[in-house]
Amino acid sequence: MKARTLKQDKVNVITLGCSKNLVDSENLITQLKGNDYDVVHDSQDEDANIIIINTCGFIDLAKQESIDTILEYADVKKSGGIDKLFVTGCLSQRYKDDLEQEIPEVDAYFGTLELPGLLAKLNADYKHELIGERLITTPMHYAYLKISEGCNRTCSFCAIPLMRGGHVSRPIEELVREAQSLARRGVKEIMLIAQELTYYGLDIYKKRDLPRLLHALADVEGIEWIRLHYAYPSKFPLEILDVIAERPEICNYLDMPLQHASNTVLERMRRQITREETVELIQQARLRIPNLTLRTTMLVGYPQESDQEFGELCDFVKEMEFDRLGVFQYSHEESTRAYDVEDDISPELKAERANELMEIQQEISTRKNHEKVGKTFKTLFDRKEGGYFVGRTEGDSPEVDNEVLVPAKKQFARIGDFAQVRITEATEYDIYGEIVA
């Protein structure tokens, strides 16, 4: 590497994949800045001479995006446009040996837990005093808070444990300090993320201790919204529902990926829960939490999924009327339990089933949004775009959920602030309103 006394290195960190990857990139950026590096994130400028790509290896589409991005910058390096290219994250954790053979232009590959090694390659020290002082790349009023790493579940279709390892919880005290640091910098909303929220604490406290963590975070001054993502339904601790209902700082919002509703498919998926138990859990959640917004994701095209089993899933979605729903098409992943079974659902049929399920959800979402017309909601404004101030209600997470649009020609909203908005119009996935307070 060129001596930094001769030329000031500039690093561009490129993040692909989920919010958990984003947090990893933010920790990397924090460490680099702590070592006096000039660092940018996802920059389109071409003045950085070092590129670090934080990859995703979750499903085929994500893997292809990661590979394409690596190849793009490998070409830039060959043409002299950059000096160094490093790759980290899930894809290189899972396929490091193959990548080193296929794309040797990359200077070094690192796995998901090899941040100190990556820093060492850049002649940077891993500074323990920076833990909890993460710089954020999101708008300054919200941030993600990763409460654990890895997953102990054995879902047959999922490769995440292969890339992220077993479940490791972060201590409550450490998470509270990080939340306090974020609040001091103006963050008003934190979104708790993990591969599996409800498993939190089992490894270090010998019990599922998410309720205690929620109480501790709700006490952090300045944090007005706490949002829960990725709660596994099997063995769900019902006390969590009571804490959500009790503490006004915790959004009446729950992201619970269910994946399917046919008992036979759930068994093949090794989800450790039945349709009947799922229905009971949803009923309990809606009973205990007034005005709960329930988000879920479903997986279609799992091996041997019959028309009848898919029909059971469609009926379930109609019956449960989820507020938010996303659909993934099954991806045949090496080294998972399902990989030994033939991927016998055609790509065309997977896409057809995904579209059919989303059409069902679109009707539900349209109706639920129209029911909001005339009502007033506390709204947090994220940005100004296309002639509108764009915000979110308590029932909406950034980038994945509905948005509230207020015409900028008529009213002014301060980005990063809350306002009361009365809803005047609604579409399938967005609602329009006017600020009333």
Secondary structure as GFF3:
##gff-version 3
##sequence-region A 1 437
A	DSSP	beta_strand	10	15	.	.	.	ID=ss1
A	DSSP	alpha_helix	19	34	.	.	.	ID=ss2
A	DSSP	beta_strand	38	41	.	.	.	ID=ss3
A	DSSP	beta_strand	50	55	.	.	.	ID=ss4
A	DSSP	alpha_helix	60	78	.	.	.	ID=ss5
A	DSSP	beta_strand	84	89	.	.	.	ID=ss6
A	DSSP	alpha_helix	90	102	.	.	.	ID=ss7
A	DSSP	beta_strand	108	109	.	.	.	ID=ss8
A	DSSP	alpha_helix	115	121	.	.	.	ID=ss9
A	DSSP	three_ten_helix	128	130	.	.	.	ID=ss10
A	DSSP	beta_strand	142	146	.	.	.	ID=ss11
A	DSSP	beta_strand	148	149	.	.	.	ID=ss12
A	DSSP	alpha_helix	160	164	.	.	.	ID=ss13
A	DSSP	beta_strand	168	169	.	.	.	ID=ss14
A	DSSP	alpha_helix	172	184	.	.	.	ID=ss15
A	DSSP	beta_strand	189	193	.	.	.	ID=ss16
A	DSSP	three_ten_helix	197	199	.	.	.	ID=ss17
A	DSSP	alpha_helix	210	218	.	.	.	ID=ss18
A	DSSP	beta_strand	225	228	.	.	.	ID=ss19
A	DSSP	alpha_helix	239	246	.	.	.	ID=ss20
A	DSSP	beta_strand	250	255	.	.	.	ID=ss21
A	DSSP	alpha_helix	263	269	.	.	.	ID=ss22
A	DSSP	alpha_helix	275	288	.	.	.	ID=ss23
A	DSSP	beta_strand	293	300	.	.	.	ID=ss24
A	DSSP	alpha_helix	307	320	.	.	.	ID=ss25
A	DSSP	beta_strand	324	329	.	.	.	ID=ss26
A	DSSP	three_ten_helix	337	340	.	.	.	ID=ss27
A	DSSP	alpha_helix	347	370	.	.	.	ID=ss28
A	DSSP	beta_strand	376	385	.	.	.	ID=ss29
A	DSSP	beta_strand	388	393	.	.	.	ID=ss30
A	DSSP	beta_strand	403	407	.	.	.	ID=ss31
A	DSSP	beta_strand	418	426	.	.	.	ID=ss32
A	DSSP	beta_strand	430	435	.	.	.	ID=ss33
###
